[in-house]
């Protein structure tokens, strides 16, 4: 598995370039500025591209670059242009590219930092501060929709920003998927699955998230297609590890197997009961071969073991 990228977004003047350079040293990862990369390709500055071709042309160049990077780049800190997330396609590509950090600032901070800067095409107007306010409001939802981490950096020193990002980056975004009948815990075959209900399991996982600092989402469905859709969604939403109990689909759903095989993040298959000591059909898992580990027979504690295992698997794969 490729090492995941770190992507900095935010309005012009938010400090993306400076933060990117410092993170590069701290995390021992190369750093790239997407605007600079476009300038090298075009053989001219962003200002010149805006002046001669217009903003729409430049945004197309951004999209083309992000599409390439999302497929090829790994283990890099990327500093992006202030307007990069405006395009909906770019927002999806940014999420695919890596963990996205939004450096959020107030309009007044930007104005003070950029006052007198003649290299910013969008600020060449009679009232730059009002223009900044308008643009920031227009882009606010775009930034928020693709950000994994949001930092208000107006009053923060550089070292505080770096430490905060390091801490947040160490958090893992985990998806727990439960298949058919798992929602009937406490009702179905208590002698096999125990007397605790599904709400108890959800609370157990919630507490584990608080304890580990990980961002854990739980999804449950009795429908094969819905499970496949959620696995596919994980490809785009920044999920870094999956714990899955496919239920009865374990034994025959090649469709779920294929969906799991398409996601390269660490995956752990979990079963509450000891499937090796039950009916013959339960001893066969068509999904386990595309997961990195399988845990069974540990009761609900198996979920916690799987969650603890994911960061180790990620680190071993260089993620």
Secondary structure, 3 states (H helix, E strand, C coil): CCCCEEEEECCCCCCHHHHHHHHHHHHCCEEEEHHHHHHHHHCCCHHHHHHHHCHHHHHHHHHHHHHHHHHHCCCEEEECCCCHHHCHHHHHHHHHHEEEEEEECCHHHHHHHHCCCCCCHHHCCCCHHHHHHHHHHHHHHHHHHHCCEEEECCCCCHHHHHHHHHHHHHCCEEEEEECCCHHHCCCCCHHHHCCCCHHHHHHHHHHHHHHHCCEEEEEECCCHHHHHHHHHHHHHCCCCEEEEECHHHHHCCHHHHHHHHCCCCEEEEEECCCHHHCCHHHHCCCCHHHCCEEEECCCCHHHHHHHHHHHHHHHHCCC
